Amino acid sequence: MGKQQETWVCAHCGYSADGRFSGDICPKCNLTYWKCSKCGYLLTAGAPPNECPQCKAKCEFNNVTCYTPDCGGPGNIDPRL
């Protein structure tokens, strides 16, 4: 008996696929939720900016999009991140 593969669903456009999206970015709409590691600013974009629009610092942005049912599924931000 094989292991069942997870289905990932884009929080923005609803596209679904078996398994994780490459680079955690939806291949259909290319959007994801990004959160500034310094101030917590949240934005939706295909890629994070070099500078945070809120704190104006050069920050690391974390992908916080929820892709699986265990964190709420499509349209949600993963609270674990």
HELIX and SHEET records of a PDB file:
HELIX    1   1 SER A   22  ASP A   24  5                                   3    
HELIX    2   2 PRO A   69  CYS A   71  5                                   3    
SHEET    1   A 2 THR A   7  VAL A   9  0                                        
SHEET    2   A 2 SER A  16  ASP A  18 -1                                        
SHEET    1   B 3 LEU A  42  ALA A  45  0                                        
SHEET    2   B 3 THR A  32  CYS A  36 -1                                        
SHEET    3   B 3 PHE A  61  ASN A  63 -1                                        
END                                                                             
